Amino acid sequence: MRKKIVAGNWKMNMDYNEGLSLFSEVVNMVNDEATGNQQAVVCSPFIHLHSLVQMAKGYTKVSIGAQNAHQEEKGAYTGEISAKMIRSTGAEYVILGHSERRQYFGESNELLAKKTDTALANGLKPIFCIGETLDERNNGTYFDVIKTQLAEGLFHLDEQHFGQTVIAYEPVWAIGTGVTATSDQAQEIHAFIRKEIAAKYGEQVADATTILYGGSCNPKNAAELFAQPDIDGGLIGGASLKSRDFTDIVKTFN
């Protein structure tokens, strides 16, 4: 049975003390509500990572992740953070290829493939984001876009390493806009992603891969989205900044 994950992406929000205050609420509430094979992952700014890891000790249903990592192991890259640095804090996950990184920082599939390799080599589990823009959705090329992002970003991995990744489908046109893909639209893409994985790695690997939905997921629409057979949870943006909203989304699985 594949893992059900609700991952919170705080983005560039929360100063140090605000982050600790929010997490102190989240960690207790979520750990009480998560059952079975559920897992909550809080992806915070770098400044919080070590402290959140310490606060999460003993809470088996809550893990910590970063929002990005550099593709090189180390070097003269002023202002960047390496995968090894992130792992040294105790964090377990890292978001790679978020649409905001692709759009604002020009991250290509080739670059993200290298970031994925470096993350895995340092013991981090990538939450690898893919998704189409509004133009790509409207002109009907979105299946090709998704297929290319998978092929160029992840399908160079062997079966073992691929099995350590989580995929997040985020329709770019639904991020921060308040617009959400319908449950049918989301399921269609999730099923397509799983089909592509099966074609590359086989049905067993495809069935074991966790695929999340990201794109204005909130307590009101989470139940309908998570009820779809190929949607295994969510990558949550704005709602992860409110402890009750985030917990309510986790409770959806109950």
C-alpha positions as CSV (number, residue, x, y, z in Angstrom):
1,M,0.0,0.0,0.0
2,R,1.5,3.3,-1.1
3,K,2.1,6.1,1.5
4,K,-0.5,8.8,1.9
5,I,1.3,12.2,2.3
6,V,0.1,15.7,3.0
7,A,3.1,18.0,2.5
8,G,3.1,21.7,3.6
9,N,5.1,24.2,1.6
10,W,5.5,27.3,3.6
11,K,7.3,29.0,0.7
12,M,9.0,32.4,1.7
13,N,6.8,32.9,4.7
14,M,7.4,32.8,8.5
15,D,10.3,34.4,10.3
16,Y,12.1,32.1,12.7
17,N,9.9,32.5,15.8
18,E,6.7,32.5,13.7
19,G,7.7,29.2,12.1
20,L,8.4,27.6,15.5
21,S,5.1,28.8,16.9
22,L,3.2,27.4,13.9
23,F,5.0,24.1,13.9
24,S,4.4,23.6,17.7
25,E,0.7,23.6,16.9
26,V,0.9,21.6,13.8
27,V,3.1,18.8,15.1
28,N,0.8,17.9,18.0
29,M,-2.4,18.2,16.1
30,V,-1.2,16.3,13.1
31,N,0.4,13.5,15.0
32,D,-2.9,12.9,16.9
33,E,-4.9,12.8,13.6
34,A,-2.6,10.8,11.3
35,T,-3.2,7.1,11.2
36,G,-2.1,4.1,9.3
37,N,0.2,4.8,6.4
38,Q,-0.3,8.6,6.5
39,Q,2.6,11.0,6.8
40,A,2.7,14.8,7.1
41,V,5.8,16.6,5.7
42,V,6.4,20.2,6.6
43,C,8.7,21.9,4.1
44,S,10.0,25.1,5.7
45,P,12.5,27.8,4.8
46,F,16.1,26.7,5.5
47,I,16.3,28.8,8.7
48,H,13.8,26.5,10.5
49,L,15.0,23.1,9.4
50,H,17.2,22.1,12.3
51,S,14.8,23.4,15.0
52,L,11.8,21.7,13.4
53,V,13.6,18.4,13.2
54,Q,14.3,18.7,16.9
55,M,10.7,19.6,17.7
56,A,9.5,16.7,15.6
57,K,11.5,14.0,17.5
58,G,9.1,11.3,18.8
59,Y,6.4,12.3,16.4
60,T,6.5,9.5,13.9
61,K,3.8,10.9,11.6
62,V,5.6,14.2,11.0
63,S,8.7,14.7,8.8
64,I,10.6,17.8,7.8
65,G,11.7,18.9,4.3
66,A,13.4,21.7,2.5
67,Q,12.0,23.6,-0.5
68,N,15.0,23.5,-2.8
69,A,18.6,22.3,-3.0
70,H,21.6,23.1,-5.2
71,Q,22.6,20.6,-7.9
72,E,26.3,20.5,-6.9
73,E,27.7,18.8,-3.8
74,K,29.6,21.9,-2.7
75,G,31.6,24.8,-4.0
76,A,31.7,28.6,-4.6
77,Y,28.0,29.1,-5.0
78,T,27.3,32.1,-2.7
79,G,23.9,32.0,-1.1
80,E,23.1,28.4,-2.1
81,I,22.3,25.4,0.1
82,S,23.5,21.9,-0.7
83,A,21.7,18.6,-0.2
84,K,24.3,17.5,2.3
85,M,23.7,20.6,4.4
86,I,20.0,20.0,4.4
87,R,20.4,16.3,5.3
88,S,22.8,17.3,8.2
89,T,19.9,19.1,9.8
90,G,17.9,15.9,10.0
91,A,15.5,16.8,7.3
92,E,14.3,13.9,5.1
93,Y,12.6,15.5,2.1
94,V,13.2,18.2,-0.4
95,I,10.8,19.8,-2.9
96,L,12.4,20.0,-6.4
97,G,11.0,21.5,-9.6
98,H,8.2,23.5,-8.0
99,S,6.5,25.6,-10.7
100,E,7.7,28.8,-9.0
101,R,11.3,27.6,-9.3
102,R,10.8,26.7,-13.0
103,Q,9.1,30.0,-13.7
104,Y,11.1,32.5,-11.7
105,F,14.5,30.8,-11.7
106,G,14.5,29.1,-15.1
107,E,15.0,25.6,-13.7
108,S,15.0,23.1,-16.6
109,N,14.3,19.4,-16.7
110,E,18.0,18.8,-17.2
111,L,18.9,20.8,-14.1
112,L,16.2,19.2,-12.1
113,A,17.5,15.7,-13.1
114,K,20.9,16.7,-11.6
115,K,19.3,18.1,-8.5
116,T,17.4,14.9,-8.0
117,D,20.6,12.8,-8.3
118,T,22.4,15.0,-5.8
119,A,19.4,14.9,-3.4
120,L,19.2,11.1,-3.5
121,A,22.9,10.7,-3.2
122,N,22.7,12.6,0.1
123,G,19.8,10.6,1.5
124,L,17.0,13.1,0.8
125,K,13.6,12.0,-0.7
126,P,12.7,14.3,-3.5
127,I,9.1,15.6,-3.9
128,F,9.4,16.2,-7.6
129,C,6.9,18.7,-9.1
130,I,5.5,18.6,-12.6
131,G,2.6,20.4,-14.2
132,E,1.3,22.4,-17.1
133,T,0.7,26.1,-17.6
134,L,-2.7,27.6,-18.6
135,D,-1.6,28.0,-22.2
136,E,-0.4,24.3,-22.3
137,R,-3.7,23.3,-20.8
138,N,-5.7,25.3,-23.3
139,N,-3.8,24.3,-26.4
140,G,-4.1,20.6,-25.5
141,T,-0.4,19.9,-25.1
142,Y,-0.5,19.1,-21.4
143,F,-0.1,15.4,-21.7
144,D,3.1,15.9,-23.8
145,V,4.4,18.4,-21.2
146,I,3.9,16.0,-18.3
147,K,5.4,13.1,-20.2
148,T,8.5,15.2,-21.1
149,Q,8.9,16.5,-17.5
150,L,8.9,12.9,-16.2
151,A,11.1,11.5,-18.9
152,E,13.8,14.2,-18.7
153,G,13.6,14.9,-15.0
154,L,13.1,11.4,-13.4
155,F,13.2,8.5,-15.8
156,H,17.0,8.3,-15.9
157,L,16.8,6.9,-12.4
158,D,17.1,3.2,-11.7
159,E,14.1,1.4,-10.1
160,Q,15.6,1.6,-6.6
161,H,16.2,5.4,-6.7
162,F,12.9,6.1,-8.4
163,G,11.2,4.3,-5.6
164,Q,12.5,6.9,-3.1
165,T,10.8,9.8,-4.9
166,V,7.4,11.3,-4.5
167,I,5.7,13.1,-7.4
168,A,3.5,16.2,-7.1
169,Y,1.3,17.2,-9.9
170,E,0.6,20.9,-9.8
171,P,-1.4,22.6,-12.5
172,V,0.4,25.9,-12.7
173,W,-2.8,27.6,-13.5
174,A,-4.2,26.6,-10.1
175,I,-1.3,27.7,-7.9
176,G,-2.1,30.6,-5.7
177,T,-5.0,31.6,-7.9
178,G,-7.8,30.1,-5.8
179,V,-8.7,28.0,-8.9
180,T,-8.5,24.2,-8.4
181,A,-8.5,21.5,-11.0
182,T,-11.7,19.5,-10.8
183,S,-11.4,16.1,-9.2
184,D,-11.9,14.6,-12.6
185,Q,-9.2,16.8,-14.2
186,A,-6.7,16.0,-11.4
187,Q,-7.5,12.2,-11.5
188,E,-7.0,12.2,-15.3
189,I,-3.5,13.5,-15.0
190,H,-2.6,11.4,-11.9
191,A,-3.8,8.3,-13.8
192,F,-1.7,9.3,-16.8
193,I,1.4,9.8,-14.6
194,R,0.9,6.4,-13.1
195,K,0.5,4.9,-16.6
196,E,3.8,6.5,-17.7
197,I,5.6,5.1,-14.6
198,A,4.2,1.7,-15.3
199,A,5.4,1.8,-18.9
200,K,8.9,2.7,-17.7
201,Y,9.3,0.7,-14.5
202,G,6.4,-1.8,-14.4
203,E,3.0,-2.0,-12.7
204,Q,4.4,-2.8,-9.2
205,V,6.6,0.3,-9.1
206,A,3.7,2.4,-10.4
207,D,1.3,1.1,-7.8
208,A,3.8,1.9,-5.1
209,T,4.5,5.5,-6.2
210,T,2.9,8.3,-4.1
211,I,1.5,11.0,-6.4
212,L,0.3,14.2,-4.7
213,Y,-2.0,17.0,-6.0
214,G,-0.8,20.6,-5.6
215,G,-2.9,23.6,-6.6
216,S,-5.1,25.5,-4.2
217,C,-5.9,22.3,-2.2
218,N,-7.8,23.3,1.0
219,P,-10.0,21.7,3.7
220,K,-13.1,22.2,1.5
221,N,-11.9,20.4,-1.6
222,A,-9.4,17.9,-0.1
223,A,-11.9,15.1,0.5
224,E,-13.1,15.0,-3.1
225,L,-9.6,15.2,-4.5
226,F,-8.2,12.6,-2.1
227,A,-11.1,10.2,-2.9
228,Q,-9.8,9.7,-6.4
229,P,-8.0,6.4,-6.9
230,D,-4.7,7.8,-8.1
231,I,-4.4,10.9,-5.8
232,D,-2.4,10.0,-2.7
233,G,-2.4,13.3,-0.9
234,G,-1.5,16.9,-1.5
235,L,1.3,19.5,-1.7
236,I,-0.3,22.3,0.3
237,G,0.7,26.0,0.0
238,G,-1.4,28.7,1.6
239,A,-3.4,26.3,3.8
240,S,-0.2,25.0,5.4
241,L,0.3,28.3,7.1
242,K,-2.7,27.8,9.2
243,S,-2.4,24.9,11.7
244,R,-6.1,24.1,11.8
245,D,-6.5,24.1,8.0
246,F,-3.4,21.9,7.5
247,T,-4.6,19.5,10.2
248,D,-8.1,19.3,8.7
249,I,-6.6,18.4,5.3
250,V,-4.6,15.5,7.0
251,K,-7.9,14.4,8.8
252,T,-9.5,14.1,5.3
253,F,-7.9,10.6,5.1
254,N,-9.8,9.5,8.2
